[in-house]
Amino acid sequence: MDRDGADFRHAMQTVIKKLKGSNPVPVQLPLYRVENDGQNHGSSGTNDSTTSLGADIVAGTLDQSPPHGEFIGLIDIVHMRALIYPPGAEYLSIEDAIPTVVHLSSLEDKNCQPLESALDARRDLITSLADVDETMEDLYLHAMECEDDENNCPILSNISTSQIQSSLRRMTLSKSIMPTMCGAALRGIGVEPVLDDSNRSRQQKQKQQQEEQTQSAVRLGHPLHPSTLAYVFKVVHMKGRGGSGDGRVAFARVYSGTLKARDTVRVISPSGLAMNEDGGKNKKQKHPTERVGGMLELSGGQFDNLPEGKCMSGDVCALVGLKGVVTGDTLLLTSASTDALPGDQINGKKKKSKSGKNNDDHWKQYMEGVHLAGLTSPKPVLTLRIEANSSSEQSRLSAALALLAVEDPSLVVKETPTNTLISGLGELHMEIVLDRLRREFGLEVRTGKPAVAYRETVLFDGDEGVETDGFVEYDRTVGGVQLQGAVRLRLSPLSTSESSCIPPEDPLVTLSPETRAFFNMDPLASSDEIEHKYPLALKALLSGARGSLKRGRLGPYPLANLTCHILEVDSEMTTSPDTMPGAMRAAAANAITTLLETLKNDGRLVVLEPKMTVEVSVPTGRVGDVLSDLTTRRGTVDDVATGDDNTHAKSMVHAEVPLIEILGYANSLRSLTGGEGAFSAEYKGHAQQ
């Protein structure tokens, strides 16, 4: 609420508009301090009084534009109290940052604007709850029957705060409403009420879980399960803190069990579950074990060592000494034994197996397969070529980029003997990386022109795919070796999303039952078995198809959002088993290239470009200029929040613009708005160019 042009009323309207099916119900109103214009908005006095509000304090409403003033606090509609925060609360000590609480029922002036707005909002809150809650509806109708005149309002007097709280909780759990609050996190305004409500809900939920766990099995990952399961959600590097050479500190959340300093953990990485490139399974590399060197106590910006650190289920901890842990890894204790088999732990007691034998083998198999989903990073949309100022700094640059890539999974670094390429989610992402190289590592680098990550795809007719016209034959002599083969395949959409702008997905290659039978495959063989169990010719077939899908026909752009289904394979003309893999690879690539060329000639092959959701803060008088500029950049304006000239200094413009068109947009916006405009951009997806 401290942002320029912030409008609680408009925010509620956009939630209803953009989140289809949502039902936001405000439980707070913002409070502003305005310049006293001589009107009697409230009673005389200052906000230090607990029986009055200053005449310069006005509450925002849901039926009018917000007043032009400073956001200083909020009104709690449920408890009918005002919380007024001291100026500069974010810089004050805890004791001095405590807000002044004014109970509205004790106000001397019963006609002041904040009280009247709070009463109207409370009535609206009860009405909204009565629309979805039968219990509140009965209370509401009973109160309406008792209402005898316009001045008497039993709806507010007969329905208690506890009844409103109970209704809010029931309807929130049933997802019938969305209690909506306001605040300013950076200034510390409104944070306590959010934490109080969340904590109260969590305590009630934990009590309910404890009751339920007495009747059902507690599985791994449940807060009451004794075995340790933790998830690494962030990795940073702090010099002199990590104890692993590069200062690596891993932030983890413990879902179940307890994690202590000097514990030995098994690290399971989602990326490590994939097979090695040589086709073997290196289990030591797949599930390495590491020792927790220690824990850090987190207190604001201070990090102190905890000699006997312990992290319980539900808590977050900072671990040091883990050299190979990255974001998204799962941590399990290697000392775990048969005391907590999956689904066999009830009320902390171990169930014996029917055979009475030790369950160590079952536990080992279970531990091999347990891992959390990990982190899925969006595909990069912008690539930048960088180089160090001197050859002596190149090694430092490589080491710095390696550390940044560990901390930020969405940053992709590719190094060749001639250049270094970094790819990320947009221009701001690249600027942050370059700024960190300069501030944290003392590296000044030269940059090239940004390159946007385009993709290609096929325009399908609904869910129907396109097939080759029978077998596409390949017959060539390469290096004195004759390669012969034929492939029939079909391209179909990968997903059924109706949106025209979605993040691109890499193509998927599948095999039909006929193709599997040709290679004498098990019809139910998994992708891992295909890669490592069956002959080289099959792997060559898949490699040729995947490689061809990385090269489009409209440009050097990989294809996306489609499935390549290999229907049939024929290689009767191939006589030498040694030439079989090469023939299959070439035949698959040739079939895809031929089909894509046909689709290109038919106009069904298109280029996808990344689009950004842009939010522009602009002076109200310059909105027209900004809209015209966005239109010339092939932008689509979704919404313009323009307030009254008397109350709003700025307006908000929401639009979708191709990434290539807003490179360097900050300079253009400053020129258009006289330096008063600002914008933020977020990647939305790829759409047809």
Salt bridges, closest charged atoms under 4 A:
ASP4 OD2 - LYS650 NZ 3.67
ASP7 OD2 - ARG9 NH2 3.83
ASP7 OD2 - HIS648 NE2 3.97
ASP37 OD1 - HIS41 NE2 3.85
ASP56 OD2 - ARG33 NE 3.25
GLU70 OE2 - ARG187 NH2 3.28
ASP76 OD2 - HIS79 ND1 2.89
ASP76 OD2 - ARG81 NE 3.43
ASP133 OD2 - ARG170 NH2 2.58
ASP197 OD1 - ARG200 NH1 3.05
ASP246 OD2 - HIS237 NE2 3.72
ASP246 OD2 - ARG248 NH2 3.37
GLU308 OE1 - ARG262 NH2 3.25
GLU368 OE1 - HIS287 NE2 3.33
GLU387 OE1 - ARG385 NH1 3.67
GLU387 OE2 - ARG446 NH2 2.86
GLU407 OE2 - HIS237 ND1 2.69
GLU407 OE1 - ARG436 NH2 2.75
ASP408 OD2 - HIS429 NE2 2.60
ASP435 OD1 - ARG438 NH2 2.89
ASP435 OD2 - ARG439 NE 2.57
GLU440 OE2 - ARG436 NE 2.92
GLU467 OE1 - ARG488 NH1 3.24
GLU467 OE2 - ARG490 NH1 3.39
ASP506 OD2 - LYS379 NZ 3.04
ASP506 OD1 - ARG455 NH2 3.07
GLU531 OE2 - ARG546 NH1 2.87
GLU568 OE2 - ARG488 NH2 2.84
GLU597 OE1 - ARG553 NE 3.00
GLU609 OE2 - ARG634 NH1 2.78
GLU615 OE1 - ARG3 NH2 2.91
GLU615 OE2 - HIS654 ND1 3.66
ASP629 OD2 - ARG633 NE 2.90
ASP639 OD2 - HIS10 NE2 3.58
GLU656 OE2 - LYS684 NZ 2.20
GLU661 OE2 - ARG634 NE 3.14
